[in-house]
Amino acid sequence: MAEQSWQLMQGERLIGTLVQDEVDMFWTDCHFAPGPGWADLQPLFAASRDAWQNGDMEAAVEADDAIHAQGLVLVPVDSGALLTEFLLRINGDKARLRY
């Protein structure tokens, strides 16, 4: 079976590419390669990561809501359905995806 991969898009702007590494029940672990739009959104993902790691639920939910408000979609590279509802964590070149 071929690895699944997605382009993380904001409108016509490429934020990055995710390539599936493995699936762990509810989450899909991926390699993340940043695209031209990543620099603008990286602080939102860092805020989410830091809030979750610090156990600050209120800040974590606010950060995730801010990410969701960006209108991001995951476009399959080869085939499959467009993903519009998902949770995404990005830390360096690692990503965790739940859809």
PyMOL commands that set and color helices and strands:
alter all, ss='L'
color gray80, all
select helices_A, chain A and resi 38-53+57-68
alter helices_A, ss='H'
color red, helices_A
select strands_A, chain A and resi 5-10+13-24+27-34+72-76+87-91+94-98
alter strands_A, ss='S'
color yellow, strands_A
deselect
rebuild
show_as cartoon
